[in-house]
Amino acid sequence: MTERFLTERDLFSTFNIPARTAQRWRVSGDGPPFVRVGKRRILYRETDISTWMEKRTFASRAAELAQQVAT
């Protein structure tokens, strides 16, 4: 099975987020899991990004708030 990875730049451009946001997510743990493959090289598994996004997908604001209360 071949795992596909996105670079840090791919993540920024694909999801239209500032680079600084993704860097903050890594520090806070709010973003998708990442793989450090070098001192300055960060990669993201596509499967991890998909899982991370699924956990943040809601049918309504009420559903989102209900999940926040449950955790």
C-alpha positions as CSV (number, residue, x, y, z in Angstrom):
1,M,0.0,0.0,0.0
2,T,1.5,3.3,-1.0
3,E,0.8,6.2,1.3
4,R,0.4,9.7,-0.3
5,F,1.8,12.7,1.5
6,L,1.3,16.5,1.1
7,T,4.1,18.9,1.8
8,E,3.5,21.8,4.1
9,R,3.1,24.1,1.0
10,D,0.6,21.6,-0.5
11,L,-1.5,21.8,2.7
12,F,-1.5,25.6,2.6
13,S,-2.5,25.9,-1.0
14,T,-5.0,23.0,-1.1
15,F,-6.9,24.3,1.9
16,N,-6.3,28.0,1.3
17,I,-4.8,28.6,4.8
18,P,-1.9,30.9,5.7
19,A,1.3,29.1,6.5
20,R,1.3,30.6,10.0
21,T,-2.0,28.9,10.7
22,A,-0.7,25.5,10.0
23,Q,2.4,26.2,12.0
24,R,0.2,27.2,15.0
25,W,-1.9,24.1,14.6
26,R,1.2,21.9,14.9
27,V,2.2,23.7,18.1
28,S,-1.3,23.6,19.6
29,G,-2.2,20.1,18.4
30,D,-5.3,21.4,16.6
31,G,-4.3,20.5,13.1
32,P,-3.9,17.2,11.3
33,P,-1.1,14.9,12.5
34,F,2.2,15.5,10.7
35,V,5.4,13.6,10.0
36,R,8.7,15.3,10.5
37,V,11.2,13.9,8.0
38,G,14.0,16.4,8.6
39,K,14.9,19.3,10.7
40,R,12.7,21.7,8.6
41,R,10.7,19.2,6.5
42,I,7.1,18.5,7.4
43,L,4.8,16.1,5.6
44,Y,1.1,15.3,6.1
45,R,-0.5,11.9,5.2
46,E,-3.6,12.3,3.0
47,T,-5.4,9.8,5.2
48,D,-4.6,11.7,8.4
49,I,-5.9,14.9,6.8
50,S,-9.1,13.2,5.7
51,T,-9.7,11.7,9.1
52,W,-9.0,15.1,10.7
53,M,-11.5,16.8,8.4
54,E,-14.2,14.2,9.0
55,K,-14.0,14.8,12.7
56,R,-14.6,18.5,12.0
57,T,-17.6,18.0,9.7
58,F,-21.0,18.8,11.1
59,A,-24.6,18.9,9.8
60,S,-25.4,22.0,11.8
61,R,-23.9,24.4,14.4
62,A,-26.0,22.6,17.0
63,A,-24.2,19.3,16.2
64,E,-20.9,21.0,16.5
65,L,-21.8,22.5,19.9
66,A,-23.1,19.2,21.1
67,Q,-19.8,17.5,20.3
68,Q,-17.9,20.2,22.1
69,V,-20.0,19.7,25.2
70,A,-19.5,15.9,25.1
71,T,-15.7,16.2,25.0
